[in-house]
């Protein structure tokens, strides 16, 4: 879903974008014909930004005791298509990295 939902840049706590309300069309005409301007119109849209959180921690004994781990079916940097498929396996070298990957996965699946 992350890749299907349109994203826009923001400047603060709201996301701002222009939505096309009327689109002018192209015309056919003879060579060197007199042409009039075609006007597109837009409405300015704004929505408050919502934040997604996933919180966890790894204690010292867990860091020391847990070996590397392969997280099956997740690639944190994936775009969902092609070589950066988010459903590839990814190795975490320690418990802290595993926790980071799991929280990233939770955010992507939310």
N, C-alpha and C positions, 0 to 999 in steps of 0.2 A: 504493500500500500504506500510505503514511503515514496516510491518512484512514480506512483500514479497521481498523487495529490500535487496540484500546481504549487510552486513555491515562488515567493516574491521577496525582494530585499526589504529591509526595514530600517527606519531611522528612529529608534526609540522603542516605545512599548506598543506601537501599532504597526500593522502591515498596510501599506498603501499601494494601490494600483489603479490603472485606468481600465474601465470596461467599455468595449465598443457598443454603442447603442444604435448607431446607424452607419452603414458603410456605403460609401459612394461606389459606383460601378464604372467599369471601362466602357468606352463607346467605339464604334467603328465609324470611320469617316473616309472621305476621299483624301488624296494626297494634298498636303499643305492646307487642310481645312481649318477654319476658325474653331477653336476649341474653348469650352468654358471649364472653369475649375470644378472639381468634384470634391465635396466636403464630407469628411467623416466626423461623427460626433462621439463623444466619450462622456461617461459619468465617472466621477472619482469615487472609489470604494475604499473603505477603511474598516479594519477589524482589529480588536485587541489581540495581542499575542498571548498564547497560552503556553505554559511550560510543562514539560514532561520530566518527571524525576524518577530515578532508580537509585536507591541508597543501599550500601552494604559496607562491610569491613572485613579485614583479614587480620587476625592477631599474630603476634610474633611466633608462637609455637607452630601455628599452621603454616606460616611462611617457611619455617625451617624444616618441617616434616613432609610437606606434600611435594611429590616429584612433578615433573612436567606432565602435561595433560593435553589430549587432543579433543577439541570441541568439535564434535561432528555436526555438519550441516550449517555452518555459519561462517561468514567472512565479513568482518566488520566494515571493510572499505568497499563492499560490493555495491554496484549500481543496479543489479537485478538482470543484467543482460551481458552476454558475451563472456569474455575472459575474467571479468570482475564479478562473477556470479556470487551472490551472498549465501548460496547454499553449498559452497565448498567447505572442506574441513580446514580448521585453523589450529595450529599448535600454540599452547601457552606454556612458556618455560617455567612458570612458578605459580603459586596460589594467588598472588596478587594480580598477575596478568589474567588468570582465569576469571577472577572476580570482575575485573574491568571488562572482559569480553562478555561475560554473562549480563552485566548491566547494560552494555551496548546492545546486546541481543534483545533484552527486555524493552529498551527504548524503541528499537526498530519494529518489534512485534506489537507494540501497544497501539 
